[in-house]
Amino acid sequence: MNPILLKSGQKSSASLIVNGKTVATKDVREYYRDIDTLQPAVKEAFEYLNKRYDCVVAEGAGSPVELNLMDKDLSNIYIATEFNTKIILVADIEKGGVFASIWGVYNLLPKQLRENVIGVIVNKFRGDLTLFDEGIRIIEEEFNIPVLGVLPYLAFNLGFEDSQSLMNYKQISNPDAKRIAVIAYPTMSNYNDFEALIANPDISLEFIQHNINLEGFDQIILPGSKLVMKDLTWLKESGLFRQLQTLKTDILGICGGYQMMFNNIIDNHAIEAEKPTTMQGLGFIDDDILFQKEKIVKTDNYKLFGKEIKGFEIHHGISKKYPLSYEQANIKGTFVHGLFDDEEFEEYKRETINHFVKEMKSRLDVEKILNSVC
């Protein structure tokens, strides 16, 4: 969904993905040097939405006042300046220093953008909201910035954006729940694969970041990976690789994790490595993974492991013998994401989102926001 996406690569390099297509591999200096050439893609995406909808919310990323990088900031400064948007500051009180954050960001914004700020939302407040009444007075009277709402912290186990947000999940499981371990290697990806498992009270999900004993789990999942060979190296260095090879527990690999299950991963085109490389896999599946230049990106309806799945694929690696999935004894794997989603989970998502929206809406001055921006 991003008009521009940076996917981390070797050392300081990253794959530059524009409108869903990888166009180049650049290091940080090259990316910033060529930043002006990317502005048209951002502009086109905003204009496309602006023509079709009454109101567009352009979510920023990080701080908008990193002074040494403001001329290179596409998601905050460029959008706000190019389209003269109204601005809502969102301050994370959970991290502390919320007053300094609000005052500092507001006063470091360029004058034109400062005049477009309609207010601030204080996010992730824990405890009695009335304890911040004096804080609201300070922000509104002394900072002269309207407070549009103070939002309570609520666990929301959907739409995980990164590994940090994933680790903040909350799960209530039954005492006899099935114990599932997800191996959380450094560049684990596609966190949404596990939303349905977190929502299921009959499953107790744990993310494993160290070489602990895995024998007590009912199933092990090797998830997707942004950099399969890097994460495979981490498995070996951590000691989990050798432990996985001797386990009799059910092991499921998804996309990158599936690729790790093969005899070898062969990167002749240096997709992930600095030069053509072959790396030994777990050896569960009697074939090799070949990295191809063009990434497979598709959505489809699949029949996998006895069930119908509406899923998607996004991977460089291919297997000639097992192009979609593999299942034998305690080993299962597939390139397909969305394996655990079903109608029951879709209903759970609807209920969760509706409850969350209702709660947040009751805490926000929605009328003031709409009158200011639309």
C-alpha positions as semicolon CSV with decimal commas, in nm:
position;residue;x (nm);y (nm);z (nm)
1;M;0,000;0,000;0,000
2;N;0,301;0,233;0,033
3;P;0,379;0,444;-0,276
4;I;0,741;0,425;-0,160
5;L;0,876;0,146;0,059
6;L;1,230;0,082;0,178
7;K;1,310;-0,280;0,256
8;S;1,633;-0,331;0,452
9;G;1,917;-0,506;0,274
10;Q;2,284;-0,577;0,325
11;K;2,473;-0,336;0,552
12;S;2,340;0,018;0,487
13;S;2,159;-0,067;0,163
14;A;1,787;-0,110;0,104
15;S;1,557;-0,216;-0,177
16;L;1,363;0,081;-0,308
17;I;1,008;-0,026;-0,393
18;V;0,790;0,222;-0,583
19;N;0,422;0,142;-0,631
20;G;0,485;-0,222;-0,544
21;K;0,780;-0,275;-0,778
22;T;1,146;-0,298;-0,680
23;V;1,327;-0,034;-0,885
24;A;1,673;-0,025;-0,731
25;T;1,898;-0,111;-0,441
26;K;2,041;0,199;-0,279
27;D;2,243;0,287;0,025
28;V;2,118;0,561;0,256
29;R;2,324;0,837;0,093
30;E;2,199;0,747;-0,256
31;Y;1,840;0,740;-0,133
32;Y;1,861;1,087;0,018
33;R;2,053;1,222;-0,282
34;D;1,775;1,110;-0,516
35;I;1,484;1,196;-0,285
36;D;1,345;1,463;-0,520
37;T;1,292;1,202;-0,791
38;L;1,055;1,014;-0,558
39;Q;0,827;1,308;-0,484
40;P;0,610;1,252;-0,797
41;A;0,512;0,901;-0,675
42;V;0,403;1,042;-0,339
43;K;0,218;1,329;-0,504
44;E;0,039;1,097;-0,744
45;A;-0,076;0,870;-0,459
46;F;-0,215;1,163;-0,258
47;E;-0,392;1,317;-0,560
48;Y;-0,544;0,982;-0,654
49;L;-0,704;0,954;-0,308
50;N;-0,795;1,321;-0,284
51;K;-1,005;1,303;-0,602
52;R;-1,203;1,004;-0,476
53;Y;-1,264;1,079;-0,108
54;D;-1,403;1,364;0,102
55;C;-1,122;1,343;0,353
56;V;-0,771;1,195;0,337
57;V;-0,571;1,108;0,648
58;A;-0,200;1,113;0,564
59;E;-0,030;0,936;0,852
60;G;0,323;1,059;0,907
61;A;0,623;0,856;1,012
62;G;0,851;0,939;1,302
63;S;0,926;1,295;1,402
64;P;0,849;1,573;1,150
65;V;1,122;1,797;1,291
66;E;1,446;1,607;1,244
67;L;1,612;1,934;1,146
68;N;1,899;1,780;0,951
69;L;1,658;1,575;0,737
70;M;1,351;1,797;0,699
71;D;1,421;1,871;0,332
72;K;1,426;1,493;0,273
73;D;1,109;1,408;0,471
74;L;0,849;1,273;0,227
75;S;0,583;1,140;0,464
76;N;0,556;1,444;0,694
77;I;0,700;1,771;0,565
78;Y;0,661;1,714;0,191
79;I;0,293;1,612;0,209
80;A;0,204;1,889;0,455
81;T;0,381;2,154;0,247
82;E;0,285;2,040;-0,102
83;F;-0,087;2,008;-0,022
84;N;-0,113;2,267;0,256
85;T;-0,280;2,007;0,479
86;K;-0,419;2,066;0,823
87;I;-0,200;1,903;1,086
88;I;-0,277;1,704;1,399
89;L;0,016;1,631;1,629
90;V;0,001;1,293;1,804
91;A;0,209;1,267;2,121
92;D;0,294;0,930;2,280
93;I;0,266;0,983;2,656
94;E;0,379;0,624;2,725
95;K;0,737;0,717;2,633
96;G;0,749;1,009;2,878
97;G;0,842;1,370;2,810
98;V;0,509;1,444;2,647
99;F;0,511;1,819;2,724
100;A;0,862;1,868;2,586
101;S;0,763;1,663;2,280
102;I;0,454;1,872;2,206
103;W;0,622;2,207;2,269
104;G;0,938;2,114;2,082
105;V;0,772;1,971;1,772
106;Y;0,523;2,257;1,745
107;N;0,786;2,528;1,775
108;L;1,036;2,361;1,546
109;L;0,787;2,333;1,260
110;P;0,822;2,587;0,978
111;K;0,592;2,887;1,033
112;Q;0,360;2,790;0,745
113;L;0,305;2,442;0,891
114;R;0,277;2,567;1,248
115;E;-0,021;2,779;1,140
116;N;-0,187;2,463;1,001
117;V;-0,175;2,274;1,333
118;I;-0,534;2,234;1,454
119;G;-0,444;2,057;1,776
120;V;-0,276;1,770;1,954
121;I;-0,390;1,421;2,054
122;V;-0,228;1,268;2,362
123;N;-0,201;0,895;2,292
124;K;-0,159;0,579;2,504
125;F;-0,252;0,717;2,846
126;R;-0,260;0,449;3,114
127;G;-0,478;0,481;3,421
128;D;-0,727;0,746;3,534
129;L;-0,765;0,997;3,249
130;T;-0,871;1,273;3,492
131;L;-0,514;1,275;3,622
132;F;-0,421;1,456;3,302
133;D;-0,676;1,737;3,339
134;E;-0,403;1,973;3,455
135;G;-0,192;1,860;3,158
136;I;-0,471;1,959;2,921
137;R;-0,488;2,303;3,083
138;I;-0,113;2,354;3,046
139;I;-0,111;2,256;2,678
140;E;-0,414;2,469;2,590
141;E;-0,345;2,777;2,803
142;E;0,033;2,792;2,825
143;F;0,125;2,631;2,492
144;N;-0,183;2,773;2,316
145;I;-0,243;2,441;2,136
146;P;-0,593;2,285;2,144
147;V;-0,614;1,933;2,288
148;L;-0,835;1,724;2,061
149;G;-0,844;1,428;2,296
150;V;-0,659;1,208;2,544
151;L;-0,673;0,846;2,434
152;P;-0,644;0,554;2,677
153;Y;-0,406;0,271;2,605
154;L;-0,602;-0,024;2,474
155;A;-0,452;-0,351;2,355
156;F;-0,531;-0,382;1,984
157;N;-0,399;-0,709;1,847
158;L;-0,447;-0,618;1,483
159;G;-0,248;-0,437;1,216
160;F;0,098;-0,485;1,368
161;E;0,334;-0,243;1,193
162;D;0,667;-0,374;1,319
163;S;0,825;-0,623;1,553
164;Q;0,807;-0,380;1,845
165;S;0,432;-0,337;1,814
166;L;0,395;-0,713;1,776
167;M;0,570;-0,778;2,105
168;N;0,314;-0,557;2,282
169;Y;0,027;-0,796;2,207
170;K;-0,198;-0,917;2,488
171;Q;-0,348;-1,263;2,484
172;I;-0,595;-1,436;2,714
173;S;-0,562;-1,812;2,668
174;N;-0,744;-2,108;2,818
175;P;-0,547;-2,318;3,071
176;D;-0,529;-2,613;2,829
177;A;-0,447;-2,399;2,524
178;K;-0,218;-2,535;2,254
179;R;0,132;-2,388;2,298
180;I;0,280;-2,249;1,977
181;A;0,625;-2,095;1,946
182;V;0,707;-1,848;1,669
183;I;1,079;-1,810;1,603
184;A;1,122;-1,432;1,602
185;Y;1,443;-1,388;1,406
186;P;1,584;-1,036;1,355
187;T;1,409;-0,953;1,026
188;M;1,087;-1,149;1,081
189;S;0,810;-1,017;0,855
190;N;0,437;-1,046;0,782
191;Y;0,333;-1,011;1,144
192;N;-0,035;-1,018;1,045
193;D;-0,001;-1,392;0,986
194;F;-0,034;-1,435;1,364
195;E;-0,328;-1,208;1,442
196;A;-0,575;-1,498;1,416
197;L;-0,365;-1,709;1,652
198;I;-0,341;-1,431;1,909
199;A;-0,720;-1,390;1,893
200;N;-0,781;-1,761;1,955
201;P;-0,817;-1,843;2,330
202;D;-0,739;-2,209;2,255
203;I;-0,386;-2,107;2,150
204;S;-0,105;-1,971;2,364
205;L;0,143;-1,795;2,136
206;E;0,501;-1,716;2,232
207;F;0,768;-1,537;2,028
208;I;1,112;-1,690;2,072
209;Q;1,417;-1,465;2,040
210;H;1,675;-1,682;2,216
211;N;1,784;-2,045;2,222
212;I;1,541;-2,181;2,479
213;N;1,423;-2,543;2,501
214;L;1,148;-2,588;2,240
215;E;1,038;-2,938;2,343
216;G;0,752;-2,813;2,560
217;F;0,568;-2,658;2,264
218;D;0,300;-2,831;2,059
219;Q;0,405;-2,657;1,737
220;I;0,693;-2,443;1,612
221;I;0,641;-2,181;1,340
222;L;0,917;-2,041;1,122
223;P;0,759;-1,716;0,998
224;G;0,824;-1,492;0,700
225;S;1,153;-1,308;0,671
226;K;1,268;-0,986;0,505
227;L;1,617;-1,135;0,462
228;V;1,598;-1,513;0,458
229;M;1,971;-1,585;0,448
230;K;2,047;-1,335;0,725
231;D;1,782;-1,487;0,950
232;L;1,899;-1,839;0,864
233;T;2,250;-1,736;0,974
234;W;2,101;-1,605;1,299
235;L;1,926;-1,941;1,355
236;K;2,261;-2,114;1,324
237;E;2,450;-1,872;1,546
238;S;2,182;-1,878;1,816
239;G;2,179;-2,257;1,839
240;L;1,814;-2,286;1,740
241;F;1,909;-2,432;1,400
242;R;2,060;-2,747;1,551
243;Q;1,774;-2,780;1,799
244;L;1,514;-2,756;1,522
245;Q;1,689;-3,030;1,325
246;T;1,643;-3,280;1,610
247;L;1,288;-3,189;1,719
248;K;0,999;-3,430;1,669
249;T;0,750;-3,147;1,730
250;D;0,530;-3,025;1,444
251;I;0,713;-2,751;1,254
252;L;0,543;-2,514;1,012
253;G;0,733;-2,282;0,777
254;I;0,571;-1,980;0,613
255;C;0,736;-1,815;0,311
256;G;1,087;-1,729;0,435
257;G;1,057;-1,993;0,705
258;Y;0,945;-2,243;0,440
259;Q;1,256;-2,165;0,235
260;M;1,480;-2,231;0,534
261;M;1,345;-2,588;0,547
262;F;1,507;-2,691;0,217
263;N;1,850;-2,846;0,164
264;N;2,010;-2,531;0,031
265;I;1,927;-2,171;-0,055
266;I;2,103;-2,067;-0,376
267;D;2,143;-1,695;-0,444
268;N;2,318;-1,683;-0,782
269;H;2,194;-1,330;-0,855
270;A;2,309;-1,180;-0,523
271;I;1,953;-1,088;-0,429
272;E;2,029;-1,097;-0,057
273;A;2,404;-1,151;-0,049
274;E;2,686;-0,926;-0,165
275;K;2,796;-1,191;-0,414
276;P;2,654;-1,522;-0,546
277;T;2,613;-1,748;-0,243
278;T;2,479;-2,089;-0,146
279;M;2,370;-2,150;0,213
280;Q;2,276;-2,478;0,378
281;G;1,919;-2,499;0,503
282;L;1,757;-2,719;0,767
283;G;1,738;-3,011;0,525
284;F;1,377;-3,106;0,598
285;I;1,271;-3,090;0,232
286;D;1,449;-3,271;-0,053
287;D;1,500;-2,978;-0,288
288;D;1,684;-2,646;-0,312
289;I;1,550;-2,290;-0,309
290;L;1,662;-2,075;-0,601
291;F;1,643;-1,696;-0,568
292;Q;1,519;-1,539;-0,891
293;K;1,551;-1,173;-0,987
294;E;1,179;-1,108;-1,026
295;K;0,980;-1,136;-0,706
296;I;0,658;-1,339;-0,718
297;V;0,377;-1,114;-0,596
298;K;0,022;-1,249;-0,622
299;T;-0,306;-1,302;-0,439
300;D;-0,521;-1,608;-0,494
301;N;-0,752;-1,867;-0,343
302;Y;-0,548;-2,168;-0,237
303;K;-0,625;-2,518;-0,113
304;L;-0,364;-2,597;0,149
305;F;-0,345;-2,856;0,424
306;G;-0,710;-2,951;0,381
307;K;-0,862;-2,603;0,386
308;E;-0,949;-2,320;0,146
309;I;-0,739;-2,009;0,197
310;K;-0,763;-1,660;0,051
311;G;-0,398;-1,567;0,073
312;F;-0,102;-1,411;-0,103
313;E;0,257;-1,478;-0,205
314;I;0,555;-1,241;-0,202
315;H;0,894;-1,407;-0,244
316;H;1,212;-1,429;-0,454
317;G;1,281;-1,793;-0,373
318;I;1,129;-2,077;-0,576
319;S;1,126;-2,457;-0,550
320;K;1,087;-2,668;-0,863
321;K;0,964;-2,977;-0,675
322;Y;0,740;-2,803;-0,424
323;P;0,638;-2,469;-0,580
324;L;0,360;-2,395;-0,334
325;S;0,374;-2,619;-0,027
326;Y;0,510;-2,934;0,137
327;E;0,370;-3,172;0,399
328;Q;0,523;-3,489;0,538
329;A;0,536;-3,631;0,893
330;N;0,592;-3,341;1,136
331;I;0,704;-3,094;0,866
332;K;0,471;-2,856;0,683
333;G;0,550;-2,544;0,485
334;T;0,412;-2,305;0,227
335;F;0,490;-1,983;0,042
336;V;0,137;-1,859;0,116
337;H;0,053;-1,598;0,380
338;G;-0,286;-1,576;0,550
339;L;-0,289;-1,940;0,650
340;F;-0,484;-1,895;0,975
341;D;-0,748;-1,645;0,864
342;D;-1,108;-1,766;0,842
343;E;-1,465;-1,635;0,872
344;E;-1,458;-1,655;1,252
345;F;-1,146;-1,439;1,263
346;E;-1,297;-1,189;1,017
347;E;-1,591;-1,149;1,255
348;Y;-1,349;-1,103;1,544
349;K;-1,169;-0,831;1,350
350;R;-1,493;-0,646;1,279
351;E;-1,597;-0,657;1,644
352;T;-1,253;-0,554;1,768
353;I;-1,224;-0,263;1,527
354;N;-1,577;-0,140;1,599
355;H;-1,515;-0,150;1,975
356;F;-1,182;0,029;1,939
357;V;-1,325;0,299;1,711
358;K;-1,623;0,356;1,941
359;E;-1,397;0,397;2,244
360;M;-1,154;0,633;2,068
361;K;-1,432;0,835;1,909
362;S;-1,582;0,896;2,253
363;R;-1,250;1,045;2,367
364;L;-1,190;1,268;2,063
365;D;-1,342;1,598;1,958
366;V;-1,436;1,446;1,622
367;E;-1,666;1,734;1,526
368;K;-1,387;1,987;1,570
369;I;-1,149;1,773;1,368
370;L;-1,393;1,732;1,079
371;N;-1,489;2,098;1,078
372;S;-1,120;2,193;1,064
373;V;-1,007;1,960;0,788
374;C;-1,300;1,882;0,559
